[in-house]
Amino acid sequence: MTARRLLIAVISLALLTGAAAVATRSANALGLEERVVQHRLANGLTLLLMERHQAPIVAVNLTYKVGGVHEHNGITGVAHLYEHMAFKGSRTIGVTDARKEQPVLEELDRIAEAITAEKARGPAADQTRLAALRKQFAETEAKAAGFVVSAELATLYQRHGGVGLNATTGKDLTRYFLSFPSNRLPLWAAVESDRMANGVLREFYKEKNVVLEERRQRTDNSPSGRLHEAFSAAAFQAHPYGLPVIGWPSDLDGLSKARTEAFFQTYYGPANAVLAIVGDINQKDVIALVEQTFGRIPARPPSPPVLTTEPPYAGERRVEVEYAAEPQILIGFHKPGTGHPDDEVFDVIESLLSDGRTSRLHKRLVQEKQLATSVSAFSDYPGALYPNLFVIGATPRAPHTAAEVEQAVYEELDRLKKEPVTPRELEKILNQIDAAQVRSLRSNSGMASRLGYFQAINGDWRETFKRRDRIAQVSPEDIRRVAAHYFTKSNRVVATLVKPAKQETESKP
């Protein structure tokens, strides 16, 4: 028995006695697929269920098909901001008296609009009026704060055994997740259906400042953040993948409550959501529960598609970012998005180049040549749904330069084009990828996450398992062909982080 077959047999035995059943690659997929139930509500919500009765726990993953890619200049950061706002509660959670709160919020919005209008006059703005408006705004905001029950949503879930309450906003998706005792599922359904139907932009202006501070910490005051932002902007000059998920500061500052509400109404409808529930459940009971709660939410019009595509490169693009920090380099190559037959090949190349200390880039650049302190490769940057980038990032080791690291990277990529990967090396890489994927399926939260992700991205939760099978079929010739086709100068973008040049202080004679 080969090492690969032995590994598959071990995995099969482990999962048959654990959380997921496996026999062979194809049988593994079949065994898990049989346990997934898909149900579509009349309002368009997609529900995915899997029973696992090892413990009285359930994991939920609510994925909305909305992210930074659905923004444009003027409203960048709105998807991420709304993710923050979602934790403020609803008309019934997070507030002492929603009826009394509403007119105060409306007055606050009116004052905010007046401030924005006055500031828009530029040098002609009436500073006395602005000062008066800001004083009035602060007083009204303090009055609104009197109705707020801080962190009531999180407290409610914690009180009932919930753990891992969190959310994330990416380029393609916004995702909310939580685990809790299975007998608390009715509570969760009532709360989350209320949030979907009756979202409230409570503490809107306060939260904008929170996000602006987050941007300052993660981007403006971060050398890596600055580099990645400039890199994406250079790589995508037309497609919205080039826009920052956290938003431009001016967009965040000027973002109105009305535009944020309009964004919510457009993208947070039930037809734009996938709900995955995995754990100690009865599938029929859960379908009835979700129909009773989420099914009451009216359907909304389909969300508008992203129409802009990135034109083909006319040559290499390079960008340099000055920052008082150690140098860094990012090298990206344009590649197809999800669903393209080459997409899985890039997953294999990613692992081949940078998965662990025995990977090619780590061995050559970090261990042997000692050109870099770290090096990594990652596919599907900055998103997966649309054509994206395969990226290699590295930190040069002093006194070596980014240029030396860059040249060494190209040498390794040329090896992929010219020298077929050996069967032994490929077998090792495929085993590593498969083992990682199996591990992600063994927990309730991992399974719910992957089901929700592939349903939202690919339109088919079965990709959770089919993708494993396709990766297993990647050949040395596939790797050579993809490397030769995509890893070219005319298809690449390079960003380097450099220290600012020293300013001459001596006066000229």
N, C-alpha and C positions, 0 to 999 in steps of 0.2 A: 504494500500500500504506500503510495506516494505521500509526502508530507502534506500536500494540499488536501488529498482525500482524507487523510487522518484528521486534519483540522476540522474539516466539514463534519466528519463523523462525531468528533468530540462536541462540537457546537450543537449538533443534532440531539445528542443525548442530554446535554445540559438544558436545552430549551424545552425538550419534551417533559422534563421533570421540574422546570421552572416556569418562567413567565411567557415564553413563546415557543411554539412547536416547530422543529426543523428536522428534516430527513436528508434531503439533498437540496441543492439550490432551488430547483424548480418546485420540489415538494414543500420546501420551507415557505415559499411564497404562497402556494396553494393552502397550506395549513393555516396560515395567518389570515389570508383573505377570506376564508370561510367563516371567520369569527367576526368580521366587520359587517355591520349593518348600515346602509345608507338610507336616509329618509329626507325627502324634500317637502317643506311646508308650502302651503298655497301662496304665502307671501314671498317665496323664493329662498328662504333660509335653508342651507344644506346642513343636515345633522348626520354625524358619523359616530357610531357606537361600537364598543368592544367590551365584552364581559371578561373580567378577570377577578376571581374570587379568592385570591391568596390572602388578602387582608381587607378589612372593611373600610377601604379608602377609595376615593375616586379623584381622578385628575381631569380638569377641564381646560380646554384651549379654545378661545374665541378669537378667530382670525378675521380681520377685515381686509379686503382687497384694496387698500389705500395706503399710500406712503409719499415720500418725497417726490416720486416720479409724477405724481398727479398735481404738482404745484407749478407755479410759474413765477417769474420775477414780479414782485409786488406782494406776494403771499407766501414766500418761502418760509418754512418753519411752522406753517399752520397745522400740518398733520401731527407733528411732534407736540406742539402746544396743546392740541385737543386731547392727545393721550394724557397729558398732565391734568387737563380739566376734567377728564372722565372720572378721576378719583375724588373729585369734590362732591360726588353724590348725585342726587336727582331732586325732583320736586318734593320727595318725601324723606330722603336721607341726606344728612349733612346740614340740616336747617331746623330752626326751632319753630318758625312760622312762615311757610312759603308764601301765603297770601299777603302778609304784611311786608315780606322781603321784596316782592316783585316791584312795587312802585319805587322803592329806594334804588333798586338796580336800574330801572328805567331812567331815573333822574341822574344816576351816575353816568350812564351812557350818553345822555344829553350833554352833560358838562364835558365829557371826554371829546365828543364831536366838536363842541365849541372851541376847545383848546386846540384841536387838530386844525380846524379851519383858520383860527387866528395865526397859528404858527406857519401855515401855508402861505401867508402874506409876506413872509421873509423879512427884509429890512423894514417894511412898512407896518409890521405887526405892532399892535398897541401893547406895550410891556406892562402898563398899569392894569389893563384889562386881563392880560395873561396872568398876572400875579393874583388878581381877585378870583379868577376862574380856578386856579390851582389851589387856592385856599378853600374855595367852596368844594372842590373835588376831594380834598383830603378830609374835610368834615363829613361829606356824604359817604366816602369809603369807610370811615370809622363807624358810621351809623349802620352800614351794610354788614360790617364785620360782627356787629352785635347779634345778628341772626345766625351766624355760622356755628355749626358744631364741628370743630376741627377733627379730621381723621375719623369721622364716625364710620365710614365704610370699612376701613381697615380694622377698627376696633370691633365692629360687628362680626367680621369673619374670624378674627382671633378668638373672640369669646366662644365661638362655635367650633373651634378646632382647626380653622383654616391656616394653611402655611404656604409660603411661597407666592403670596399675592404680588404681582408685578406686571409690567407691560413693556413692550419695546416697539419702537417705530423705526422702520428701515426704508429703503428706497421703494420697495414693492408692497410691503405689508405692514399692518399694525396689529400686534398680537397681545392678548390679555390672558393670563394664566393663573391657576390656583389649584391647590389640592386640599381636601377636607374629608371628614368622615362621610361615608356614603349616605347615612341617614339625614344629612344636612343638604342633600341635593335639592329638595323643594325650596329651602330658604335661598340657596344660590340662584335658582331659576327665577324666583320672584324678584330678587334684587337686580340681577343682570338684565332681565327683560325690561324692568323699570328704567334702568340706565340707558338701554337702547331706545326706548320709546320716549323718555322724558329727560334727556340729558340737559343739564343746566350749566351755563358758563358762569359759575359762582367764583368769586375772587379772580375774575379774568385779568384785571390790570395788575394785580399783585403777582399772579403767576407769570405774566409776560416778563416781569422783572426777574423772576426766578430763572426763566429760560435764558434771558440775556446774561445772567451771571454764569449759568452753566456754559454758555457759549464762550464767555471770557476765559473760563477755566480750561475747557476742553479744546478750544481752537485758538483764540487770540493769544493766550499765554502758554500755549503748548507748541513746541517745535514740530512734533509729529502731526498735530492737528493742522497747523499752518501748511505743512507740506502736502498732506492728503487733500486738503481743500483746493490748493493750487493745482495739484496733479489731476483731480477730477475735472476741474474747470478747463484745463488744457486738453484733456482727453475727449470731452463731450462739449463741443461748442454750440451744438444745436439741440441735442436731446437733453431732457431734464435730468438725466443722471449726473450732469455736470453741476447741478445746484446742490447746496448743502442741506442736508436733512434738518439740521438745527436752525437753519435760516440765516439770511443776511441781517446784520444788526438793524439797518434802516427799515427793512421789511417788518421785523418783529416790533420795532418801536411804533411804526405806523399802522400795524394791523388792527383793524376795527373788530368790535364784537359782532357786528352785522355780517362781515365777510366770513368770520369764523363760524358763525351759525349757519350760513349758507353752505359752507364746506361740509359741515356735519350733516345737513339735510341731503346733500348730494351723495356722499360716500358712506354714510353709516346706516344705510337701510338694510333690512334683513336679507335681501337678495344679493348683497355685496358681502355677506358674512358666511363663514364656515364654523360650525360648532362641533368640536370633537370631544367626546366624553369616554373615558376608559377607566375601568375599575370594577368594583363590587356593585354591579347594577343588574336590574332586570330590563332588558332592552324594550320590551313592550310597555312597561310602566314608564320608562324614561321618555319614550315617544309621546305617550299620552300627556306627560307632564310638560314637555316642551311645546306641544300643540296648545295646551291650556294657557301657557304663559307667553312664550314668544309668538305663538300663532295669532294672538290678538293684535299684534303690531301691523298697521296697514302697510301694504306694499308701496314702494316708491319707484319712480322712473329709473331705468337703467343708468348706471354711472357712465359718463362719457369716456371713450377710449383715449389712449395716448396715441396721437397720430404722427408726431414729429419723429423722423429717423435721422441718425447721424450720417452725413454724407461721407463717402470714402475719403480716406486720407490722401493728400497729394504729396506727402513726404513726412519724414519724421518731425514730431513736435517735441520741443524741449522747453522746460521752464526751470528757473532758479529762484529759490526762496532764501533770503538772508535772515539769519537768526543767530543770536549769541548762544549756540549750542553745538554739540558734536555733530559732524556731518552725517547725513543720511541720503539714501538714494532709492527711488522707486522706478521700476522699469515695467511698462505695461504694453500688452499686445491685444488689439481688438479681436474678439471672438464671438461666435454666435451665442444666442440666449438658450434658455431651456427648451427642450424638444428637438433640437438639432442633433443629428447623429454623432457629431464630433464633441458634444458637450461632455459625455462620460469619459472620452479620451483625455480631456483636460484634467479631470479628476485624478486619473492615473498618473499623468505627468506631474501634477502637483505633489502627490505622495512620493513619487520617484525622486523629485528634486529636493524636497524639504521635510519629509516626514521622519523625524528622529535623527539621532547622531550618525547613523549609517547612511543617510540620504546623500545624494551626489553633491549638492551645493554645500552642505555642511562639511562633508569630508574634504572637498577641494578648497573652499574658501576659508573655512574656520580652522580646520585641523591641519591640513597639509601646507597650504600657502600662508596661513595666518594673516589674510588680507582683511578679514571682517570679524567682529565680535559676535555677530548674529546674522542670519540670513533666513528668509522664509519665502514661500510661494503660496499664492492663494488664487483660486478661480472665482468666477461670478462676482467680480468687483465692479461697481459698488452695489449691483443688484443682479438678479438672475433671470427675470422675466423677459427682458429685452437684450439685444446684443450688448455685451459688456467687455470686461478686460480680464486677461490672465496677467497677474502682477507678481513680480519678484521684488522684494524689499530687503535692504541690507544696511548695516551700520559698519563703516570702515574702521579698522583697527589702526590707530596712530602708530607710525607716521604714514601709513598707506592712505591713498586718496580714493575718493569716489570713482574717479576715472579708472583706477586700477581694478577696483571691484567690478565696475561695469564691464570692462574688457574680459575679466575672468568669467563673468556670467555668460557673455556671448560665446565664449569658448565651450562652456558646458552645453549650451543650446545647440551649438554646431555639432557636438557629439551625438545629440539626439537625432540630428538630420542624417548623419553619415554612418553611425555605428548602431546596428540593431541592438536593442535591449536583449540581454540573454534570457533564455527561458527561466533560469533559476532566479534571476533578479526580479523578473516580472511576476513569477509565482509568489515571491516574498511580498511584493507590493500589493498584489491582489488579496493576499491573505490578511495583510494589515488593514486594508480598506474594509474588507468584509467583516472582520472582527469588530472594528469600530462601529459599523452599521448595526451589527447584531446587538452590541452593547446598548446602543441608543434605543432599541426596540424593547428591551427587557423591562424597563420601568414604565409605569402607567403614564407619567408625564412625558417621557420620551416618545412613547407610541402616540399619544394624543397630539404632540407637537408635530411629528412627522406626517400623520394622517391629515391634519389641518393644513400643513404647509403645502403638501403636494396637491391637495384638492384645490387650494387657492391659486397656486402657481401654475400647475399643469392642467387643472380641471379634472383631475382623476387621482383619487387617493391611492389607487393601485400602483401608481408610480413609486410608492414607498417600497414596494417589493420588486417591481419590474426593473427599476434602475440598478438594483443589485445584480440582476441577471445580465444586464447589458454591460456593466462594468466587468463582470467575469469573462466576457467574450472579447475584451480589448486585446489586440495582438501587437507584437513588436512592429509590424508593418503599419498598423494604425498610428502608433506613436511617431514613427519616422515620417509618415505622410503629413500628419497634423503639424509637427514641428517645422517641416519644410515649407508648408503652406502659410502658416500664421506668424512664425517667428522671423519676420523680415524687418529691415530698417524702415521701409515705407509704411509699415503697419504699426509702428511703435511710438510711444510717448514716454519721455524720461523727465523726471523731476528730481532735483538735488537740493538738499539743504546745505547752505554754506554760511560760514561766519562772515559778518560784515567786514568789508575792507577797512583797514586802519586809516583813519583820517590824518592827513599830514598837518602837523601843528606848527612846523617851522615856517617862518615867513620867507618869502622869496627874496634873494639878494637884490 
